[in-house]
C-alpha cells in the first residue's frame, strides 16, 4: 500500500510532486491513487467498499462544518458546542507566525502542532534541550507542506494555518510512555468499531474492537497486539462522547485518549487513512462500507449547518467561498 513512500522517502518531496499535479482533476487523481495504492479499480458509480466510499466522500460531500472540525484549533469550538469542553487538552498558545511563539512562557514539556496537517507534531519533553531555531524551521516546513491537494480531501481546503502549543500528554503506565489512541469509526452518530493504537514509540501496533470491547480478527497496516488489552475505564462514556461528536455526519472517526480514566479529545477525521488502507480479511472493507450510508447527491451542497451564524463564522474565519 505504501510502496510509493519507499520509492520517494522524503515527505516534503512527495507533497511537492502532488502539488505539481494539481491540474489533474480530483476524480481522475483519486482513481489513479486508488489503483496505485490498493491495486484495484475504484468504483464511484456504485461504491460498496468503505475505502471506495471515502473517495466518494472527498468528491461529493460538502458539509461546511467539516472545515471547522478538521482544524486542530477551531474544532475546539465544535467540541464546546456539544457540551464537551471538559475533554479538551489544555491550550497554551495559538499563533499565525512561528516567530510569535513565546517559548519562555511554555512549561518544560509541551506539544507543538500545525492546524492544517497530519503528522505535523513536535513533542518537547525537555525545553532546555530544544533547538528553537530548528524547531521554528520545522514548523514552517509543516505549514508549507500541508495541502488538501495531496489526498484531494475537500474539508482541509478551509483549514487555518496556525501553530498551537498544548499540554504534553503522557502515560507512565505504558511501557514506552506513549498514549494509546481510541479511534471510533462512526456512521450517522453510531460507533461501530474501535481502532486501538498503541506502542507508538516502540513499534506501532493496532487492534480492532467492537463497541463492547470484543477483539475483532482484523489487521491493516500495523501488526496486531499480542498481549491482552483490558476493557478501558469509562468505555461507555467514550462511546457517548463519540456519538455526540459524530451525529452531524454520515461518517467520521472520533479520536480520543484515555489516560487512567481521564478522557481527552484528539481529533475528528473524515477521511481515515485517506481511504487507502488494505484490511485483512478484505471482507471488512465491505462490512464498514455497508454501514457507511452515503447521502443523496442533491443534499451534498451546503449540507445542514447547525446555525447560519456558525456557518458565517466558519467562512469568515477561513476566507473560504464555497
Sine and cosine of phi, psi and omega as CSV:
sin_phi,cos_phi,sin_psi,cos_psi,sin_omega,cos_omega
0.00,0.00,-0.60,0.80,-0.05,-1.00
-0.95,-0.32,0.53,0.85,0.00,-1.00
-0.86,0.50,-0.59,0.81,0.00,-1.00
-0.90,0.44,-0.46,0.89,0.03,-1.00
-0.95,0.31,-0.50,0.87,0.06,-1.00
-0.96,0.30,-0.51,0.86,0.02,-1.00
-0.97,0.23,-0.71,0.70,0.02,-1.00
-0.91,-0.41,1.00,-0.04,-0.15,-0.99
-0.96,0.27,-0.46,0.89,-0.05,-1.00
-0.97,0.23,0.86,-0.51,0.04,-1.00
-0.89,0.46,-0.63,0.77,0.01,-1.00
-0.87,0.49,-0.67,0.74,0.00,-1.00
-0.91,0.40,-0.65,0.76,0.02,-1.00
-0.88,0.48,-0.68,0.74,0.01,-1.00
-0.92,0.40,-0.62,0.79,0.00,-1.00
-0.89,0.46,-0.67,0.74,0.01,-1.00
-0.91,0.42,-0.70,0.72,-0.01,-1.00
-0.91,0.42,-0.58,0.81,0.04,-1.00
-0.91,0.41,-0.59,0.81,0.02,-1.00
-0.91,0.40,-0.37,0.93,-0.03,-1.00
-1.00,-0.09,0.30,0.96,0.00,-1.00
-0.85,0.53,-0.48,0.87,-0.05,-1.00
-0.92,0.40,-0.32,0.95,0.02,-1.00
-0.96,0.29,0.79,-0.62,0.01,-1.00
-0.82,0.57,0.54,-0.84,-0.06,-1.00
-0.82,0.58,-0.73,0.68,-0.05,-1.00
-0.88,0.48,-0.70,0.72,0.01,-1.00
-0.88,0.47,-0.69,0.72,-0.02,-1.00
-0.90,0.43,-0.66,0.75,0.00,-1.00
-0.91,0.41,-0.62,0.79,0.06,-1.00
-0.88,0.47,-0.68,0.73,0.00,-1.00
-0.92,0.39,-0.72,0.69,-0.03,-1.00
-0.90,0.43,-0.64,0.77,0.01,-1.00
-0.89,0.47,-0.67,0.74,0.02,-1.00
-0.91,0.42,-0.70,0.71,-0.04,-1.00
-0.92,0.40,-0.70,0.71,-0.13,-0.99
-0.99,0.12,-0.53,0.85,-0.05,-1.00
-0.90,-0.43,-0.13,0.99,0.10,-1.00
0.94,0.33,0.45,0.89,0.03,-1.00
-0.53,-0.84,0.24,-0.97,-0.04,-1.00
-0.97,0.25,0.66,-0.75,0.04,-1.00
-1.00,0.02,0.84,-0.54,0.02,-1.00
-0.98,-0.18,0.97,-0.26,0.02,-1.00
-0.99,-0.15,-0.31,0.95,-0.01,-1.00
-0.96,0.27,-0.63,0.78,0.03,-1.00
-0.61,-0.79,0.92,0.39,-0.07,-1.00
-0.92,0.40,0.72,-0.69,0.01,-1.00
-0.90,-0.44,-0.53,0.85,-0.02,-1.00
-0.98,0.17,0.45,-0.89,0.13,-0.99
-0.86,0.51,-0.71,0.70,-0.04,-1.00
-0.90,0.43,-0.51,0.86,0.07,-1.00
-0.95,0.30,-0.65,0.76,-0.03,-1.00
-0.93,0.37,-0.48,0.88,0.10,-1.00
-0.89,0.46,-0.65,0.76,0.03,-1.00
-0.92,0.40,-0.66,0.75,0.06,-1.00
-0.87,0.50,-0.67,0.74,0.00,-1.00
-0.84,0.54,-0.70,0.71,0.02,-1.00
-0.87,0.50,-0.65,0.76,-0.11,-0.99
-0.98,0.18,-0.62,0.79,-0.28,-0.96
-0.85,-0.52,-0.28,0.96,-0.06,-1.00
-1.00,-0.08,0.86,-0.51,-0.12,-0.99
-0.80,-0.60,0.98,0.20,0.06,-1.00
-0.97,-0.24,0.92,-0.39,-0.09,-1.00
-0.89,0.46,-0.36,0.93,0.04,-1.00
-0.88,0.47,-0.48,0.88,-0.02,-1.00
-0.86,0.51,-0.54,0.84,-0.01,-1.00
-0.89,0.45,-0.61,0.79,0.07,-1.00
-0.93,0.37,-0.65,0.76,-0.17,-0.99
-0.97,0.25,-0.41,0.91,0.03,-1.00
-1.00,0.08,-0.19,0.98,-0.03,-1.00
-1.00,0.08,0.86,-0.50,-0.12,-0.99
-0.89,0.45,-0.34,0.94,0.06,-1.00
-1.00,-0.06,-0.79,0.61,-0.10,-0.99
-0.96,0.28,-0.31,0.95,0.07,-1.00
-0.89,0.45,-0.39,0.92,0.02,-1.00
-0.86,0.50,-0.59,0.81,0.05,-1.00
-0.89,0.45,-0.65,0.76,-0.01,-1.00
-0.91,0.41,-0.68,0.73,0.02,-1.00
-0.88,0.47,-0.68,0.74,0.03,-1.00
-0.89,0.45,-0.63,0.77,-0.01,-1.00
-0.89,0.46,-0.36,0.93,0.04,-1.00
-1.00,-0.03,0.13,0.99,0.00,-1.00
0.97,0.25,0.42,0.91,-0.12,-0.99
-0.86,-0.51,0.45,0.89,-0.02,-1.00
-0.84,0.54,-0.43,0.90,-0.05,-1.00
-0.93,0.37,-0.28,0.96,-0.03,-1.00
-1.00,-0.09,0.02,1.00,0.01,-1.00
-0.97,0.25,0.63,-0.78,0.08,-1.00
-0.94,0.35,0.46,-0.89,-0.01,-1.00
-0.92,0.40,0.78,-0.63,-0.01,-1.00
-0.98,-0.22,0.80,-0.61,0.02,-1.00
-1.00,-0.07,-0.73,0.68,-0.08,-1.00
-0.51,-0.86,0.42,-0.91,0.14,-0.99
-0.58,-0.82,0.90,-0.43,-0.10,-1.00
-0.75,-0.67,0.45,-0.89,0.04,-1.00
-1.00,0.07,-0.42,0.91,-0.09,-1.00
-0.84,-0.55,0.76,-0.65,-0.02,-1.00
-0.85,0.52,-0.46,0.89,0.01,-1.00
-0.93,0.36,-0.28,0.96,-0.01,-1.00
-1.00,0.05,-0.11,0.99,0.04,-1.00
-0.89,0.45,0.78,-0.63,0.02,-1.00
-0.99,-0.17,1.00,0.00,-0.05,-1.00
-0.93,0.36,-0.50,0.87,-0.03,-1.00
-0.88,0.47,-0.56,0.83,-0.06,-1.00
-0.99,0.10,-0.16,0.99,-0.03,-1.00
-0.99,0.17,0.51,-0.86,0.02,-1.00
-0.95,0.32,-0.02,-1.00,-0.03,-1.00
-0.88,0.48,-0.64,0.77,-0.01,-1.00
-0.90,-0.44,0.66,-0.75,0.05,-1.00
-0.25,-0.97,0.19,-0.98,0.04,-1.00
-0.85,-0.52,0.68,-0.73,0.07,-1.00
-0.93,-0.37,0.69,-0.72,-0.02,-1.00
-0.61,-0.79,0.50,-0.86,0.21,-0.98
-0.99,-0.11,0.51,-0.86,-0.14,-0.99
-1.00,0.06,-0.11,0.99,-0.12,-0.99
-0.86,-0.51,0.45,0.89,-0.04,-1.00
-0.52,-0.86,0.08,-1.00,0.05,-1.00
-0.90,-0.44,0.66,-0.75,-0.02,-1.00
0.87,0.49,0.60,0.80,0.04,-1.00
-0.91,-0.42,0.87,0.49,-0.07,-1.00
-0.84,-0.54,0.54,-0.84,0.13,-0.99
-0.78,-0.63,0.86,-0.52,-0.03,-1.00
-0.97,-0.23,0.87,-0.50,-0.07,-1.00
-0.96,-0.29,0.91,-0.40,0.00,-1.00
-1.00,-0.07,-0.37,0.93,0.01,-1.00
-0.52,-0.85,0.98,-0.22,-0.07,-1.00
-0.87,0.49,-0.51,0.86,-0.05,-1.00
-0.90,0.43,-0.36,0.93,-0.01,-1.00
-0.98,-0.19,0.08,1.00,-0.08,-1.00
-0.99,0.16,0.75,-0.66,0.15,-0.99
-1.00,0.06,0.98,-0.19,-0.13,-0.99
-0.91,0.41,-0.64,0.77,0.00,-1.00
-0.89,0.45,-0.70,0.72,0.02,-1.00
-0.92,0.39,-0.58,0.81,0.02,-1.00
-0.91,0.42,-0.70,0.72,0.04,-1.00
-0.88,0.47,-0.65,0.76,0.02,-1.00
-0.89,0.46,-0.67,0.74,-0.01,-1.00
-0.92,0.40,-0.67,0.74,0.01,-1.00
-0.90,0.43,-0.62,0.78,0.05,-1.00
-0.89,0.46,-0.62,0.78,0.06,-1.00
-0.91,0.42,-0.67,0.75,0.04,-1.00
-0.86,0.52,-0.71,0.71,-0.04,-1.00
-0.90,0.43,-0.59,0.81,-0.02,-1.00
-0.98,0.20,-0.47,0.88,-0.03,-1.00
-0.98,0.22,-0.66,0.75,-0.12,-0.99
-0.86,0.51,0.80,-0.60,-0.07,-1.00
-0.31,-0.95,0.72,-0.69,-0.01,-1.00
-0.91,0.42,-0.36,0.93,-0.08,-1.00
-0.92,0.40,-0.35,0.94,-0.01,-1.00
-0.86,0.50,-0.77,0.64,0.01,-1.00
-0.94,-0.33,0.11,0.99,-0.06,-1.00
0.81,0.59,0.71,0.70,-0.05,-1.00
-0.99,-0.14,0.99,-0.15,-0.19,-0.98
-0.79,0.62,-0.68,0.74,-0.14,-0.99
-0.86,0.51,-0.46,0.89,-0.04,-1.00
-0.98,0.20,-0.11,0.99,0.03,-1.00
-0.86,0.51,-0.47,0.88,-0.07,-1.00
-0.98,-0.22,0.12,0.99,-0.06,-1.00
-0.93,0.37,0.60,-0.80,0.06,-1.00
-0.96,0.29,0.24,-0.97,0.07,-1.00
-0.89,-0.46,0.99,0.11,-0.02,-1.00
-0.84,-0.55,0.34,-0.94,0.19,-0.98
-0.93,-0.38,0.78,-0.62,0.02,-1.00
-0.88,-0.48,0.54,-0.84,0.09,-1.00
-0.90,-0.44,0.79,-0.61,-0.05,-1.00
-0.79,-0.61,0.21,-0.98,0.09,-1.00
-0.88,0.48,0.69,-0.72,0.04,-1.00
-0.97,0.26,0.84,-0.54,-0.01,-1.00
-0.99,-0.17,0.69,-0.72,0.05,-1.00
-0.51,-0.86,0.37,-0.93,-0.04,-1.00
-0.71,-0.70,0.98,-0.22,-0.06,-1.00
-0.95,0.30,-0.07,1.00,0.05,-1.00
-0.99,0.12,-0.21,0.98,0.06,-1.00
-1.00,0.00,0.60,-0.80,-0.07,-1.00
-0.82,0.58,-0.63,0.78,-0.04,-1.00
-0.97,-0.24,0.14,0.99,0.04,-1.00
0.98,0.18,-0.07,1.00,-0.03,-1.00
-0.97,0.25,0.24,-0.97,0.01,-1.00
-0.96,-0.27,0.75,-0.67,0.05,-1.00
-0.96,0.28,0.61,-0.79,0.05,-1.00
-0.99,-0.17,0.67,-0.75,0.16,-0.99
-0.90,-0.44,0.96,-0.28,-0.08,-1.00
-0.95,-0.31,0.92,-0.40,-0.07,-1.00
-1.00,-0.10,0.92,-0.40,0.09,-1.00
-0.99,0.15,0.92,-0.39,-0.14,-0.99
-0.88,-0.48,0.57,-0.82,0.02,-1.00
-0.72,-0.69,0.88,-0.47,-0.04,-1.00
0.77,0.64,0.70,0.71,0.10,-1.00
0.99,0.12,0.17,0.99,-0.03,-1.00
-0.82,-0.57,0.90,-0.43,0.07,-1.00
-0.93,0.36,0.76,-0.65,0.02,-1.00
-0.90,-0.43,-0.19,0.98,-0.05,-1.00
-0.35,-0.94,0.59,-0.81,0.06,-1.00
-0.90,-0.44,0.85,-0.52,0.06,-1.00
-0.99,-0.11,0.88,-0.47,-0.07,-1.00
-0.96,-0.28,0.90,-0.44,0.00,-1.00
-0.93,-0.36,0.69,-0.72,0.00,-1.00
-0.51,-0.86,0.05,-1.00,0.06,-1.00
0.83,0.57,0.68,0.74,-0.07,-1.00
-0.91,0.41,-0.44,0.90,-0.03,-1.00
-1.00,-0.09,-0.07,1.00,-0.07,-1.00
-0.69,-0.72,0.36,0.93,-0.01,-1.00
0.87,-0.49,1.00,0.09,-0.09,-1.00
-0.77,0.64,0.79,-0.62,0.01,-1.00
-0.75,-0.66,0.32,-0.95,-0.10,-0.99
-0.49,-0.87,0.69,-0.72,0.15,-0.99
-0.82,-0.57,0.38,-0.93,0.08,-1.00
-0.90,-0.44,0.70,-0.72,-0.02,-1.00
-0.75,-0.66,0.43,-0.90,0.17,-0.98
-0.97,0.24,0.24,-0.97,0.07,-1.00
-0.87,0.49,-0.27,0.96,0.06,-1.00
-1.00,-0.04,0.17,0.99,0.01,-1.00
0.89,0.45,0.70,0.72,0.17,-0.99
-0.98,-0.22,0.82,-0.58,-0.06,-1.00
-0.91,0.41,0.72,-0.70,0.06,-1.00
-0.98,-0.19,0.64,-0.76,-0.01,-1.00
-0.99,0.14,0.93,0.37,-0.05,-1.00
-0.81,-0.59,0.62,-0.78,0.14,-0.99
-0.71,-0.70,0.34,-0.94,0.00,-1.00
-0.72,-0.70,-0.89,-0.47,-0.05,-1.00
-0.98,-0.18,0.21,0.98,0.07,-1.00
-0.77,-0.64,0.53,-0.85,0.05,-1.00
-0.92,0.39,0.44,-0.90,0.04,-1.00
-0.96,0.26,0.33,-0.94,-0.01,-1.00
-1.00,0.06,0.81,-0.59,-0.06,-1.00
-0.98,0.19,-0.59,0.81,-0.04,-1.00
-0.97,0.23,0.37,-0.93,0.02,-1.00
-0.96,0.28,0.74,-0.67,0.03,-1.00
-0.95,-0.30,0.92,-0.40,-0.03,-1.00
-0.94,0.35,0.40,-0.92,0.07,-1.00
-0.83,0.56,0.79,-0.61,-0.06,-1.00
-0.94,0.35,0.45,-0.89,0.12,-0.99
-0.88,0.47,0.62,-0.79,0.08,-1.00
0.85,0.52,0.58,0.81,0.04,-1.00
-0.86,0.51,-0.68,0.74,0.00,-1.00
-0.87,0.50,-0.61,0.79,0.03,-1.00
-0.92,0.39,-0.64,0.77,0.04,-1.00
-0.89,0.46,-0.66,0.76,0.02,-1.00
-0.89,0.45,-0.67,0.75,0.04,-1.00
-0.88,0.47,-0.67,0.75,0.05,-1.00
-0.89,0.46,-0.71,0.71,0.00,-1.00
-0.87,0.49,-0.61,0.79,0.03,-1.00
-0.89,0.46,-0.72,0.69,-0.03,-1.00
-0.90,0.44,-0.67,0.75,-0.08,-1.00
-0.98,0.20,-0.22,0.97,-0.05,-1.00
-0.94,-0.34,-0.07,1.00,-0.17,-0.99
-0.92,0.38,-0.29,0.96,-0.04,-1.00
-1.00,-0.01,0.02,1.00,-0.17,-0.99
-0.72,-0.69,0.54,-0.84,0.09,-1.00
-0.87,0.49,-0.57,0.82,0.00,-1.00
-0.40,-0.92,0.68,-0.74,0.10,-1.00
-0.29,-0.96,0.53,-0.85,0.12,-0.99
-0.99,-0.17,0.81,-0.58,0.01,-1.00
-0.97,-0.22,0.90,-0.44,-0.04,-1.00
-0.98,-0.18,0.81,-0.59,0.01,-1.00
-0.77,-0.64,0.44,-0.90,0.18,-0.98
-0.94,-0.34,0.42,-0.91,0.03,-1.00
-0.61,-0.79,0.99,-0.16,-0.05,-1.00
-0.97,-0.24,0.98,-0.18,-0.01,-1.00
0.80,0.60,0.66,0.76,0.05,-1.00
1.00,-0.05,-0.13,0.99,0.06,-1.00
-1.00,0.00,0.92,-0.38,-0.06,-1.00
-1.00,0.03,0.77,-0.64,-0.02,-1.00
-0.76,-0.65,0.71,-0.70,0.01,-1.00
-0.94,0.34,0.66,-0.75,0.06,-1.00
-0.97,-0.22,-0.97,0.25,0.01,-1.00
-0.23,-0.97,0.17,-0.99,0.14,-0.99
-0.93,-0.37,0.75,-0.66,-0.06,-1.00
-0.81,-0.58,0.89,-0.47,-0.03,-1.00
-1.00,-0.01,-0.32,0.95,-0.04,-1.00
-0.79,-0.61,0.92,0.40,-0.05,-1.00
-0.82,0.57,0.72,-0.70,-0.04,-1.00
0.82,0.57,0.29,0.96,-0.10,-1.00
0.84,0.53,0.29,0.96,-0.01,-1.00
0.98,0.19,0.20,0.98,-0.02,-1.00
-0.90,-0.44,0.94,0.35,0.00,-1.00
-0.73,-0.68,0.68,-0.73,0.03,-1.00
-0.98,-0.22,0.92,-0.39,0.04,-1.00
-1.00,0.04,0.52,-0.86,0.14,-0.99
-0.80,-0.60,0.89,-0.46,0.06,1.00
-0.96,0.26,0.36,-0.93,-0.03,-1.00
-0.88,0.47,-0.41,0.91,-0.04,-1.00
-0.88,0.47,-0.37,0.93,0.00,-1.00
-0.91,0.41,-0.49,0.87,0.07,-1.00
-0.87,0.49,-0.65,0.76,0.04,-1.00
-0.97,0.26,-0.57,0.82,0.03,-1.00
-0.85,0.52,-0.75,0.66,0.04,-1.00
-0.94,0.34,-0.61,0.80,0.00,-1.00
-0.87,0.49,-0.59,0.81,0.01,-1.00
-0.91,0.42,-0.51,0.86,-0.02,-1.00
-1.00,0.05,-0.23,0.97,0.03,-1.00
-1.00,-0.02,1.00,-0.05,-0.04,-1.00
-1.00,0.02,0.92,-0.38,-0.02,-1.00
-0.96,0.29,0.62,-0.78,0.02,-1.00
-0.95,0.30,0.39,-0.92,0.07,-1.00
-0.85,0.52,0.58,-0.82,-0.04,-1.00
-0.81,0.58,-0.58,0.82,-0.07,-1.00
-0.93,0.36,-0.20,0.98,-0.01,-1.00
-0.99,-0.11,0.09,1.00,-0.17,-0.99
-1.00,-0.04,0.21,0.98,0.10,-0.99
-0.89,-0.45,0.85,-0.52,-0.05,-1.00
0.77,0.64,0.83,0.55,-0.03,-1.00
-0.89,0.45,0.37,-0.93,-0.13,-0.99
-0.56,0.83,0.83,-0.56,0.06,-1.00
-0.93,-0.36,0.65,-0.76,-0.17,-0.99
-0.93,0.36,-0.26,0.96,0.22,-0.98
-0.19,-0.98,0.52,-0.85,-0.01,-1.00
-0.88,0.47,-0.61,0.79,-0.02,-1.00
-0.88,0.48,-0.69,0.72,0.01,-1.00
-0.93,0.36,-0.60,0.80,0.04,-1.00
-0.89,0.45,-0.71,0.71,0.02,-1.00
-0.89,0.46,-0.62,0.79,0.02,-1.00
-0.90,0.44,-0.64,0.77,0.01,-1.00
-0.86,0.50,-0.74,0.67,-0.05,-1.00
-0.93,0.37,-0.63,0.78,-0.01,-1.00
-0.90,0.43,-0.67,0.75,-0.02,-1.00
-0.89,0.46,-0.62,0.79,-0.06,-1.00
-1.00,-0.02,-0.39,0.92,-0.21,-0.98
0.93,0.37,0.49,0.87,-0.13,-0.99
-0.99,-0.12,0.75,-0.66,0.10,-0.99
-0.92,-0.40,0.84,-0.54,-0.03,-1.00
-0.99,0.16,0.00,0.00,0.00,0.00
